Amino acid sequence: MPKLTAQEIEVFLTESGHLVRIGTIDKDGWPRVVPTWFTFRDGQIWFTPRQESAFLANLRREPRVALSIDEEPLPYRKITVQGTARLVHDVGDDDVWRDQYRAIAGRYIPDEAVEAYVTDTIDQPRALLTVPLDSSRVSTWRMPVGDEKATGIWAKRYYLPGTKMEALAARAEGPGSYVPNP
């Protein structure tokens, strides 16, 4: 199964346009997934929920979080993270980290519009949170590129015994090298 290298992860997470989908648990136990803007810096995913956002309230109560960042065009790169969100700056400290807010906005809107966006939304207090990748469970995947074989794109547990895909994956890896998971 093709995984992203550390360098590919860095490139992917610093490309503009990708959203992070943040999974939290509401106080009634229901899951909530919210797409939002983010930036990747110092091995951490940074995001800025507004003061009244449900997912900020959820993270205050329970900081365990699931993140998903993916793309629609080939090679369908994706990164999923299970980690713990850390509150870096609480609501009301916005002036302290305003440059970080500009950097996040700059990934999604044209450079010439960033300052106007920040100025127009400055009265909407936000918190700054991060999820460090080094202390999280991180999983990556992408479709094969270049000369990589098209078989073996799934985790072995997905190839059901006796199926065509199991046979194709076994041939791609060579005789005796493929043992399906129980």
BAFI-3210 file (N, C-alpha, C; in Angstrom, 3 decimals, decimal comma, padded with zeros to 6 digits):
// residues 182
n [1|2|3|4|5|6|7|8|9|10|11|12|13|14|15|16|17|18|19|20|21|22|23|24|25|26|27|28|29|30|31|32|33|34|35|36|37|38|39|40|41|42|43|44|45|46|47|48|49|50|51|52|53|54|55|56|57|58|59|60|61|62|63|64|65|66|67|68|69|70|71|72|73|74|75|76|77|78|79|80|81|82|83|84|85|86|87|88|89|90|91|92|93|94|95|96|97|98|99|100|101|102|103|104|105|106|107|108|109|110|111|112|113|114|115|116|117|118|119|120|121|122|123|124|125|126|127|128|129|130|131|132|133|134|135|136|137|138|139|140|141|142|143|144|145|146|147|148|149|150|151|152|153|154|155|156|157|158|159|160|161|162|163|164|165|166|167|168|169|170|171|172|173|174|175|176|177|178|179|180|181|182]
n.u [000,848|000,829|002,429|002,828|005,951|008,033|008,873|007,004|004,685|005,148|005,228|002,621|000,993|001,682|000,875|-001,336|-004,907|-005,961|-008,311|-008,706|-010,453|-012,083|-012,675|-014,717|-016,279|-019,539|-021,222|-023,379|-022,548|-022,566|-020,824|-018,999|-018,047|-016,039|-015,126|-012,283|-009,994|-006,420|-002,969|000,330|003,032|006,184|005,938|003,322|-000,251|-002,148|-005,006|-007,953|-010,564|-013,660|-014,933|-017,567|-017,868|-018,989|-017,157|-014,914|-015,875|-016,282|-013,613|-012,509|-013,740|-013,102|-010,111|-009,168|-008,890|-009,792|-008,358|-008,645|-007,178|-007,303|-007,268|-008,965|-008,102|-006,028|-002,907|-004,749|-003,975|-003,879|-004,135|-004,567|-005,202|-004,989|-005,138|-004,211|-005,623|-004,164|-004,543|-003,227|-003,407|-005,920|-009,311|-009,542|-006,889|-006,150|-004,692|-002,061|-001,324|-001,861|-000,380|-000,102|-002,744|-003,033|-001,280|-002,615|-005,015|-003,875|-003,333|-005,651|-006,969|-006,455|-003,276|-003,442|-005,848|-005,745|-005,116|-007,376|-009,335|-008,532|-008,773|-011,528|-012,607|-011,671|-013,081|-014,239|-013,678|-011,206|-009,750|-006,492|-005,374|-003,485|-002,358|000,037|002,026|003,996|003,295|001,016|-001,229|-000,593|-001,662|-001,099|-001,771|-001,736|-002,453|-000,698|002,199|004,054|006,185|005,194|003,469|000,037|-001,438|-001,915|-002,698|-004,286|-004,596|-003,510|-005,467|-007,841|-008,032|-009,900|-009,750|-009,222|-010,173|-010,136|-008,626|-006,962|-005,361|-004,122|-002,662|-000,969|000,579|001,857|003,548|005,225|006,076|005,028|005,310|003,090|000,760|-002,452|-004,176|-005,705]
n.v [-001,163|002,086|004,596|007,907|009,538|011,124|013,559|013,844|014,094|016,546|018,265|017,891|018,790|021,446|022,522|024,793|025,132|022,600|021,287|020,685|018,152|017,979|015,816|015,505|014,833|015,454|016,804|015,151|012,736|012,245|012,026|014,694|016,309|018,714|020,747|022,795|025,607|025,364|025,299|023,990|023,640|023,399|020,638|020,345|020,541|023,376|025,231|027,366|027,687|029,474|031,448|030,638|028,168|024,821|022,735|023,728|023,923|021,193|020,256|021,527|020,142|017,486|016,666|014,776|014,003|013,543|013,832|014,535|014,869|015,362|014,868|015,511|015,100|012,750|011,857|011,035|011,619|011,147|011,901|010,780|011,465|010,660|012,173|014,465|017,513|020,657|023,540|026,491|029,296|030,964|032,114|035,576|036,142|036,805|038,915|038,340|036,216|036,963|037,024|034,329|033,721|035,253|033,810|031,353|032,167|033,056|030,743|030,123|032,233|034,866|036,559|039,387|039,819|038,979|040,692|042,358|040,435|039,532|041,950|042,417|040,304|040,494|041,079|038,753|036,645|034,107|030,915|029,433|026,389|023,327|020,249|018,050|016,092|014,238|013,031|011,728|009,313|008,602|008,116|007,425|007,551|006,918|006,784|004,585|005,905|006,872|004,234|002,470|-000,445|-001,125|-002,866|-003,948|-001,664|-001,372|-001,929|-005,066|-006,456|-005,958|-007,510|-010,065|-013,563|-015,776|-014,134|-012,258|-009,874|-010,489|-012,484|-011,021|-009,111|-010,825|-011,911|-009,604|-009,023|-011,139|-014,664|-016,413|-014,233|-012,927|-012,869|-013,109|-011,109|-012,407]
n.w [000,000|-001,020|000,795|002,107|002,117|004,639|003,560|001,459|002,992|004,273|002,002|000,973|003,131|003,226|000,864|-000,712|-000,277|000,591|002,891|006,403|007,973|010,909|013,493|016,275|019,473|020,369|023,336|023,805|022,914|020,189|017,061|015,477|012,544|011,119|008,467|007,973|007,708|007,794|008,861|008,395|010,424|012,000|012,432|013,217|013,041|012,682|013,701|013,817|015,637|015,964|018,701|019,479|018,303|017,894|017,754|019,085|021,710|022,118|021,994|024,175|026,226|025,633|024,492|022,649|019,232|015,783|012,612|009,145|006,051|002,680|-000,903|-004,023|-006,793|-008,674|-007,208|-005,225|-002,513|001,020|004,476|007,699|011,101|014,478|017,441|020,075|020,692|021,359|023,207|022,300|022,272|023,913|023,341|022,904|023,113|020,614|019,346|019,940|018,346|015,743|013,304|012,715|012,143|009,817|008,183|007,965|006,689|004,322|002,927|001,662|000,449|-001,991|-001,929|-001,967|-000,727|001,875|004,121|004,215|004,734|007,298|008,732|008,407|009,841|012,366|014,671|015,455|017,749|018,175|018,953|019,114|018,117|018,135|016,694|017,325|015,164|015,864|018,268|017,710|016,185|012,950|009,688|006,289|002,752|-000,751|-004,273|-006,548|-008,215|-011,146|-012,016|-010,160|-009,032|-009,719|-008,240|-004,865|-003,583|-001,424|002,135|003,312|004,730|003,466|001,184|000,343|001,063|-001,647|-003,663|-006,766|-006,565|-004,396|-005,526|-007,620|-006,138|-004,726|-006,810|-007,659|-005,575|-005,535|-005,430|-002,562|-000,875|-000,025|002,441|003,439|005,890|008,867]
ca.u [000,000|001,700|002,311|003,592|007,200|008,037|008,961|005,711|003,733|005,436|004,793|001,160|000,379|001,992|000,210|-002,550|-006,190|-006,512|-008,987|-008,650|-011,744|-011,792|-013,694|-014,809|-017,488|-020,415|-021,497|-024,368|-021,925|-022,603|-019,629|-019,143|-016,914|-016,079|-014,002|-011,795|-008,664|-005,322|-001,607|001,245|004,287|006,886|005,440|002,011|-001,384|-002,683|-006,315|-008,471|-012,021|-014,257|-015,331|-018,831|-017,961|-019,258|-015,987|-014,047|-016,464|-015,991|-012,193|-012,273|-014,234|-012,400|-009,139|-008,847|-009,414|-009,418|-008,196|-008,523|-006,806|-007,204|-007,435|-009,817|-007,429|-004,954|-002,939|-005,652|-003,225|-004,661|-003,492|-005,489|-004,485|-005,687|-004,231|-004,745|-005,531|-003,582|-004,901|-002,014|-003,895|-007,360|-010,092|-009,177|-005,453|-005,997|-003,653|-000,749|-001,008|-002,486|000,406|-000,465|-004,055|-002,764|-000,657|-003,667|-005,884|-003,105|-003,351|-006,955|-007,442|-005,345|-002,407|-003,905|-007,092|-005,541|-005,214|-008,780|-010,059|-008,188|-009,382|-012,990|-013,027|-010,918|-013,990|-014,760|-012,589|-010,859|-008,679|-005,487|-005,084|-002,558|-002,248|001,383|002,027|004,936|002,670|-000,283|-001,265|-000,694|-001,757|-001,111|-002,032|-001,899|-002,440|000,637|002,646|005,187|006,277|004,709|002,408|-001,319|-001,987|-001,345|-003,006|-005,048|-004,012|-003,731|-006,682|-008,991|-008,064|-010,556|-009,152|-009,831|-010,699|-009,267|-007,678|-005,952|-004,437|-003,328|-001,725|000,030|001,497|002,628|004,567|006,120|005,628|005,278|005,501|001,815|-000,050|-003,562|-004,460|-006,873]
ca.v [000,000|003,262|005,576|009,120|009,688|012,327|014,721|013,966|014,606|017,985|018,939|017,835|019,616|022,867|022,988|025,551|024,640|021,435|021,535|019,633|017,786|017,738|015,002|015,607|014,214|016,399|016,432|014,074|011,513|012,141|012,551|015,918|016,531|020,083|021,132|024,135|025,999|024,998|025,416|022,987|024,290|022,775|019,284|020,411|021,097|024,514|025,674|028,473|027,713|030,680|031,375|029,929|026,947|023,589|021,867|024,267|023,462|019,760|020,057|021,957|019,065|016,237|017,089|013,770|014,510|012,853|014,760|013,945|015,826|014,571|015,615|014,848|014,592|011,770|010,462|010,842|011,573|011,385|011,759|010,778|011,658|010,538|012,810|015,310|018,938|021,462|024,952|027,302|030,613|030,949|033,222|036,821|036,355|036,845|039,858|037,721|035,268|037,476|036,618|032,935|033,816|035,712|032,697|030,378|032,762|033,141|029,460|029,900|033,387|035,538|037,380|040,773|039,881|038,468|041,730|042,773|039,358|039,581|043,170|042,254|039,257|040,684|041,148|037,402|036,019|032,724|030,264|028,789|025,041|022,552|018,811|017,645|014,782|013,293|012,324|011,269|008,196|009,188|007,142|008,082|006,689|007,537|005,841|004,423|006,894|006,433|002,810|001,632|-001,376|-000,705|-003,784|-003,699|-000,300|-001,407|-002,710|-006,488|-006,972|-005,740|-008,512|-011,258|-014,802|-016,398|-013,169|-011,842|-008,870|-011,152|-013,145|-009,990|-008,543|-011,847|-011,980|-008,360|-009,039|-012,274|-015,913|-016,648|-013,022|-012,338|-013,675|-012,255|-010,996|-013,207]
ca.w [000,000|-001,057|001,871|001,860|002,864|005,482|002,670|000,774|003,978|004,419|000,770|000,902|004,169|003,020|-000,358|-000,400|-000,751|001,289|004,161|007,414|008,538|012,317|014,138|017,727|020,019|021,062|024,732|023,844|022,424|018,733|016,390|014,683|011,649|010,628|007,605|008,279|007,236|008,691|008,356|008,939|010,789|013,123|012,653|013,845|012,298|013,435|013,233|014,617|015,792|016,545|020,104|019,692|017,499|018,637|017,865|020,142|022,975|022,221|022,279|025,566|027,082|025,287|023,486|021,627|017,968|014,550|011,496|007,824|005,013|001,461|-002,156|-005,001|-007,995|-008,519|-006,769|-004,090|-001,257|002,223|005,774|008,821|012,357|015,754|018,374|021,132|020,385|022,428|023,147|022,353|022,691|024,116|022,809|023,561|022,907|019,159|018,914|020,153|017,254|014,513|012,127|012,421|011,506|008,445|007,445|007,661|005,663|003,083|002,208|001,057|-000,304|-002,666|-001,078|-001,877|000,040|003,230|005,149|004,294|005,405|008,718|009,272|008,427|010,782|013,608|015,814|015,688|018,510|017,872|019,711|018,263|018,589|017,333|016,907|016,920|014,501|016,468|019,382|017,207|015,230|011,615|008,614|004,987|001,603|-002,067|-005,387|-007,116|-009,189|-011,960|-012,331|-009,082|-009,437|-009,354|-007,247|-003,544|-003,162|-000,180|003,218|003,022|005,365|002,586|000,120|000,862|000,556|-002,811|-004,621|-007,863|-006,086|-003,575|-006,448|-008,300|-005,172|-004,426|-007,953|-007,720|-004,531|-005,738|-004,822|-001,134|-000,073|000,360|003,353|003,857|007,316|009,260]
c.u [000,900|001,389|003,144|004,864|007,091|008,080|007,637|004,630|003,912|004,940|003,270|000,508|000,685|001,446|-001,050|-003,786|-006,769|-007,180|-008,689|-010,081|-011,471|-012,961|-013,595|-016,081|-018,275|-020,707|-022,544|-023,839|-021,921|-021,308|-019,973|-017,869|-017,081|-014,881|-013,573|-010,412|-007,623|-004,001|-000,773|002,579|004,871|006,332|004,061|000,979|-002,034|-004,034|-006,925|-009,999|-012,498|-014,773|-016,566|-018,945|-018,161|-017,999|-014,962|-014,576|-016,175|-014,539|-011,810|-012,653|-013,427|-011,401|-008,732|-009,591|-008,989|-009,383|-008,108|-008,232|-006,597|-007,358|-008,292|-009,058|-006,375|-003,687|-003,750|-004,911|-004,161|-003,799|-004,601|-004,665|-005,448|-004,734|-004,962|-004,529|-005,004|-003,964|-003,624|-002,348|-005,404|-008,009|-009,739|-007,701|-005,133|-004,868|-002,253|-000,346|-001,617|-001,703|000,128|-001,820|-003,902|-002,186|-001,699|-004,564|-005,179|-003,028|-004,628|-007,491|-006,248|-004,581|-002,942|-005,181|-006,916|-005,756|-006,655|-009,600|-009,805|-008,851|-010,899|-013,466|-012,369|-011,816|-014,697|-013,682|-012,446|-009,845|-007,701|-005,140|-004,117|-002,691|-000,855|001,367|002,920|004,357|001,285|-000,125|-001,514|-000,709|-001,828|-001,362|-002,064|-001,966|-001,006|000,936|003,827|005,110|005,770|003,547|001,057|-001,982|-001,304|-001,656|-003,789|-004,233|-004,391|-005,021|-007,913|-009,097|-008,654|-009,938|-009,954|-010,388|-009,659|-008,216|-006,604|-004,911|-003,551|-002,281|-000,622|001,044|002,397|003,754|005,548|005,649|006,000|005,386|004,201|001,046|-001,188|-003,727|-005,671|-008,110]
c.v [001,234|004,247|006,788|009,105|010,940|013,586|014,937|014,492|016,110|018,767|019,011|018,798|021,098|023,394|023,745|024,813|023,446|021,883|020,395|019,403|017,297|016,986|015,117|014,889|015,274|015,903|015,332|012,763|011,334|012,679|013,806|016,041|017,910|020,319|022,561|024,365|025,586|025,420|024,335|023,668|023,566|021,389|019,227|020,989|022,132|024,915|026,629|028,459|029,027|030,393|030,508|028,625|025,719|022,750|022,409|023,825|021,974|019,517|020,550|020,833|017,783|016,555|016,022|014,142|013,573|013,892|013,970|015,066|015,001|015,475|014,806|014,354|013,532|012,474|010,209|010,719|011,829|011,139|011,761|010,801|011,405|011,100|013,591|016,757|019,675|022,914|025,766|028,711|030,551|032,149|034,474|037,144|036,550|037,765|039,259|036,850|035,689|037,067|035,169|032,884|034,271|034,574|031,645|030,920|032,802|031,847|029,294|031,063|034,098|036,465|038,790|040,924|039,487|039,549|042,210|041,701|039,407|040,793|043,016|041,234|039,402|040,710|039,817|036,603|034,532|032,213|029,684|027,448|024,357|021,072|018,409|016,239|013,782|012,527|011,793|009,996|008,808|008,055|007,911|007,062|007,543|006,434|005,693|005,521|006,321|004,960|001,900|000,767|-000,917|-001,664|-003,491|-002,309|-000,252|-002,119|-004,171|-007,034|-006,816|-006,778|-009,800|-012,509|-015,352|-015,432|-012,823|-010,841|-009,482|-011,806|-012,137|-009,386|-009,543|-011,957|-010,745|-008,359|-010,189|-013,497|-016,000|-015,398|-012,416|-013,300|-012,788|-012,231|-011,835|-012,355]
c.w [000,000|000,070|001,492|002,706|003,731|004,622|001,932|001,715|004,125|003,199|000,724|001,898|004,019|001,700|000,022|-000,897|-000,028|002,587|005,126|007,885|009,952|012,931|015,652|018,166|020,783|022,477|024,851|023,250|020,916|018,124|015,589|013,840|011,021|009,710|007,948|007,674|008,271|008,070|009,026|009,178|011,995|013,468|013,280|012,885|013,203|012,850|014,258|014,718|016,417|017,950|020,332|018,892|018,382|018,786|018,853|021,504|023,182|022,610|023,671|026,536|026,883|024,178|022,464|020,350|016,835|013,442|010,199|006,828|003,750|000,250|-003,109|-006,232|-007,670|-008,068|-005,504|-002,755|-000,083|003,452|006,812|010,104|013,508|016,790|019,435|020,749|021,614|022,202|023,336|022,832|022,785|023,436|023,611|023,448|021,430|018,685|019,015|018,958|015,914|013,258|011,734|011,710|010,054|007,602|007,066|006,554|004,312|002,299|001,388|000,240|-000,930|-001,717|-000,873|-001,049|001,500|004,281|005,313|005,018|006,908|009,376|009,408|009,457|012,153|014,842|016,084|016,426|018,198|018,888|018,702|018,888|017,640|017,670|016,410|016,309|015,225|017,658|019,005|016,398|013,856|010,591|007,297|003,892|000,350|-003,105|-005,883|-008,142|-009,969|-012,292|-011,209|-009,569|-008,915|-008,373|-005,911|-003,026|-001,860|000,888|002,977|003,629|004,479|001,470|000,681|000,248|-000,624|-003,837|-005,681|-007,378|-005,200|-004,478|-007,165|-007,363|-004,850|-005,563|-008,016|-006,705|-004,696|-004,984|-003,345|-000,277|000,420|001,245|003,814|005,365|007,659|009,404]
res [m|p|k|l|t|a|q|e|i|e|v|f|l|t|e|s|g|h|l|v|r|i|g|t|i|d|k|d|g|w|p|r|v|v|p|t|w|f|t|f|r|d|g|q|i|w|f|t|p|r|q|e|s|a|f|l|a|n|l|r|r|e|p|r|v|a|l|s|i|d|e|e|p|l|p|y|r|k|i|t|v|q|g|t|a|r|l|v|h|d|v|g|d|d|d|v|w|r|d|q|y|r|a|i|a|g|r|y|i|p|d|e|a|v|e|a|y|v|t|d|t|i|d|q|p|r|a|l|l|t|v|p|l|d|s|s|r|v|s|t|w|r|m|p|v|g|d|e|k|a|t|g|i|w|a|k|r|y|y|l|p|g|t|k|m|e|a|l|a|a|r|a|e|g|p|g|s|y|v|p|n|p]
***
